[in-house]
Amino acid sequence: MGKPNTKAFDKLIADGNRRLAAVQRREMSGLTGSERGAILRAGTAVVAKVARHKSPAAAEQKAAETWASAAERIQAEISAATSARAAAIAAEAAAKVERKTKRGWL
């Protein structure tokens, strides 16, 4: 009886942490396709506003909101994977106790 297999959960958590760090550094690699598109649209809107000598505040705010929502989404994914990993460990521990009690070890 060994430890429960949490390799898949560990990989999800590590990948999520890598993507979260990328998003916090404002790198596009951690974003989904729709989030990348939203960031690029906001960027082109900023350029268009500046070219027309207008305030790009709304477009900049949209880009900032997209980065923040991406970071929040990735953090939620990491939390879910961590919870699932803990549940798998708890289930394995409960199964181990049940096996031992059936054999009369306790």
Secondary structure, 3 states (H helix, E strand, C coil): CCCCCCHHHHHHHHHHHHHHHHHHCCCHHHCCHHHHHHHHHHHHHHHHHHHCCCCCHHHHHHHHHHHHHHHHHHHHHHHHHHHHHHHHHHHHHHHHHHHHHHHCCC
